[in-house]
Amino acid sequence: MPVKADPVPADVPAGANDSGLLAPETQRALTDAAHRIETAVQEGLEQLRVQSRALADSASQQIEDASEYVSGQVRERPLAAAGIALGAGVLIGLLIAQATRRN
């Protein structure tokens, strides 16, 4: 939700609100704008929290499904799973050995 605020005139010095140079109407307008901005930020953060929770729940479910699938495949084909694990370990070992030789 975009927040519309009136611009502060260029001839108003910085810190004018602290020194009492701004008119009461301007002070109220600035206070109202600050409240609108605060409300918009709070609403945006709440929306982000809800969306993040939904994404985290979805990711958690997908990880659980993948884990169940992999466990089932390992139970059905234990020798193939051991071979794949061995091959992956050898490949990782070769990559690490090559990286340490370069340094």
C-alpha positions in Angstrom: 0.0 0.0 0.0 1.8 3.2 -1.1 1.9 6.0 1.4 1.3 9.5 0.1 3.0 12.3 2.1 3.2 16.0 1.4 6.8 17.0 0.7 8.5 19.2 3.2 9.3 22.6 1.6 12.9 23.2 0.7 13.1 26.4 2.8 12.4 24.5 6.0 15.8 24.0 7.8 16.8 20.6 9.1 15.8 20.1 12.7 13.1 22.7 12.4 10.6 20.5 14.3 13.0 20.3 17.3 13.4 24.1 17.5 9.7 24.8 17.3 9.9 26.5 13.9 7.3 24.4 12.2 3.6 25.3 12.3 1.4 23.0 14.4 -0.4 21.9 11.2 2.9 20.9 9.7 3.9 19.0 12.8 0.5 17.2 12.8 0.9 16.4 9.1 4.4 15.0 9.7 3.2 13.0 12.7 0.3 11.6 10.6 2.7 10.7 7.8 5.0 9.0 10.3 2.1 7.0 11.6 0.9 6.0 8.1 4.5 4.9 7.3 4.7 2.9 10.5 1.4 1.2 9.8 2.4 0.4 6.2 5.7 -1.1 7.4 4.0 -3.2 10.1 1.5 -4.5 7.6 4.3 -5.4 5.1 6.2 -7.2 7.8 3.2 -9.2 8.8 2.5 -10.1 5.2 6.1 -11.2 4.8 5.9 -13.3 8.0 2.8 -15.1 6.8 4.3 -15.7 3.3 7.6 -16.9 4.8 5.8 -19.3 7.1 3.8 -20.8 4.2 7.0 -21.2 2.1 8.8 -22.8 5.1 5.9 -25.3 5.6 5.9 -26.1 1.9 9.6 -26.7 1.8 9.5 -28.8 4.9 6.8 -31.0 3.3 8.8 -31.4 0.1 11.9 -32.3 2.1 10.0 -34.9 4.1 8.5 -36.4 0.8 12.0 -36.5 -0.8 13.4 -38.2 2.3 10.7 -40.9 2.3 11.3 -41.5 -1.4 15.0 -41.9 -1.0 14.5 -44.2 2.0 12.1 -46.3 0.0 14.6 -46.5 -2.9 17.4 -47.6 -0.6 15.3 -50.3 0.9 14.2 -51.6 -2.5 17.7 -51.5 -4.1 20.4 -51.6 -1.3 23.3 -52.6 -3.6 22.5 -49.9 -6.1 22.3 -47.3 -3.3 25.6 -48.5 -1.9 27.2 -48.2 -5.3 25.9 -44.7 -5.8 27.1 -43.7 -2.4 30.6 -45.2 -3.2 30.7 -43.4 -6.6 29.7 -40.1 -5.0 32.3 -40.5 -2.3 35.1 -41.2 -4.9 34.0 -38.3 -7.0 34.0 -35.9 -4.0 37.4 -37.3 -2.9 38.9 -36.7 -6.4 37.6 -33.1 -6.5 39.0 -32.4 -3.1 42.4 -33.9 -4.0 42.5 -31.9 -7.2 41.6 -28.7 -5.3 44.4 -29.2 -2.8 46.9 -29.9 -5.5 46.1 -26.5 -7.1 46.7 -24.6 -3.9 
